[in-house]
Amino acid sequence: MIVSLFIIKRFIPLFTSFLVFVFLLSATFLFPSWIFFLFLSLAIFSSLLLNLFLIKENLKNFWFFLIILFLLETSAVLFLIFIQQPIFKTIFILFLTFFVWLFLEAIFRFLYRPRVYIPYSLENISLTLTLLIIFWFYSSFFALKTFFNLSLPILLSLVFLINLLIIYFIFRQTKVSLEKKILIYYSFFPNLIVLELFYAFLFLPTTFYINGLVLTILFFLMINFLKENLSTLLTERTIKKYLALASFLLILTLILAKWR
């Protein structure tokens, strides 16, 4: 029984990523009007499969990996709606499929094959996924406002909620040694700044891709400053490193930007 359960868990990363590929390809090219229903079903089912990984007494705090997987798939389907060319849609689906497999495979190795697990690989993959989630959500929300004129209070509420989850997750992943209530408290400050920036970016003459990318870069800069400060690792060298990287990415983005 234990062996068969282990085998089932071993195939979950491959099986789930295959489901992502098939469901998204079908929803995009065969049943486009059903895309939300199909993807919501996929996201819920994938989260249930991931839950099989977490049936261990010492893994009570792994609930946020379920949330990350759900947010990854939800943000991806929103972003996919606004990709126009079929070839780019297919590339994006393959890209997402790979990251879902990579994420689940890292979890499996961390839990069940620690001898082949690369230290901190799960943390690094998770933090990379949070940036993708943030970019896909920001870009999609800007697009929803531009093309569908989605209500601003609803839009800002969604941005606030997702930011809160992502920021709290980043703090937990980077082992910031603060109590849960204090972490939630600190999560509010960058969230409010991002909300103000999001609202300001709605009036810029740039595309929703550029708005999302610029806001993601600023989010990355702000969260890293706060994270390093809370970990008492913030130094002048660290500040210069993050500022240089963020400045380079912002300048490159704005140079290549297509203005409306």
GIHUJO-V664474 format. One record per residue. N is the residue number from 1. NEAR is the number of other ideal C-beta (glycine too) atoms within 10 Angstrom. Layout:
N_NEAR + N_NEAR
//
This chain:
1_5 + 2_6 + 3_7 + 4_8 + 5_11 + 6_10 + 7_9 + 8_12 + 9_18 + 10_14 + 11_12 + 12_18 + 13_22 + 14_12 + 15_15 + 16_24 + 17_21 + 18_14 + 19_17 + 20_24 + 21_18 + 22_13 + 23_22 + 24_25 + 25_15 + 26_14 + 27_22 + 28_21 + 29_12 + 30_9 + 31_12 + 32_11 + 33_7 + 34_12 + 35_17 + 36_13 + 37_11 + 38_18 + 39_21 + 40_14 + 41_14 + 42_20 + 43_20 + 44_12 + 45_13 + 46_24 + 47_17 + 48_11 + 49_19 + 50_22 + 51_14 + 52_11 + 53_20 + 54_15 + 55_10 + 56_10 + 57_5 + 58_7 + 59_14 + 60_8 + 61_9 + 62_16 + 63_10 + 64_16 + 65_23 + 66_16 + 67_14 + 68_21 + 69_22 + 70_18 + 71_23 + 72_21 + 73_24 + 74_20 + 75_23 + 76_25 + 77_22 + 78_18 + 79_23 + 80_20 + 81_16 + 82_16 + 83_16 + 84_7 + 85_8 + 86_10 + 87_8 + 88_11 + 89_17 + 90_16 + 91_12 + 92_17 + 93_22 + 94_13 + 95_12 + 96_23 + 97_20 + 98_13 + 99_18 + 100_24 + 101_18 + 102_16 + 103_23 + 104_24 + 105_19 + 106_20 + 107_24 + 108_18 + 109_17 + 110_18 + 111_18 + 112_14 + 113_11 + 114_9 + 115_5 + 116_7 + 117_16 + 118_10 + 119_9 + 120_10 + 121_14 + 122_20 + 123_15 + 124_13 + 125_18 + 126_20 + 127_16 + 128_13 + 129_21 + 130_22 + 131_16 + 132_18 + 133_24 + 134_25 + 135_20 + 136_24 + 137_23 + 138_28 + 139_23 + 140_22 + 141_25 + 142_24 + 143_20 + 144_19 + 145_18 + 146_15 + 147_11 + 148_8 + 149_9 + 150_14 + 151_11 + 152_11 + 153_8 + 154_11 + 155_19 + 156_15 + 157_12 + 158_15 + 159_21 + 160_16 + 161_11 + 162_20 + 163_24 + 164_15 + 165_18 + 166_25 + 167_26 + 168_18 + 169_21 + 170_24 + 171_22 + 172_15 + 173_19 + 174_17 + 175_8 + 176_17 + 177_8 + 178_14 + 179_8 + 180_10 + 181_8 + 182_12 + 183_17 + 184_14 + 185_11 + 186_19 + 187_20 + 188_13 + 189_12 + 190_20 + 191_20 + 192_11 + 193_14 + 194_24 + 195_16 + 196_10 + 197_17 + 198_22 + 199_13 + 200_11 + 201_19 + 202_14 + 203_6 + 204_14 + 205_8 + 206_18 + 207_17 + 208_22 + 209_19 + 210_21 + 211_24 + 212_24 + 213_22 + 214_20 + 215_22 + 216_22 + 217_20 + 218_18 + 219_24 + 220_20 + 221_17 + 222_19 + 223_23 + 224_19 + 225_17 + 226_19 + 227_19 + 228_17 + 229_14 + 230_17 + 231_14 + 232_8 + 233_10 + 234_16 + 235_10 + 236_7 + 237_8 + 238_14 + 239_14 + 240_10 + 241_12 + 242_17 + 243_12 + 244_10 + 245_14 + 246_17 + 247_12 + 248_11 + 249_17 + 250_15 + 251_10 + 252_12 + 253_16 + 254_13 + 255_7 + 256_9 + 257_17 + 258_8 + 259_9 + 260_10
//
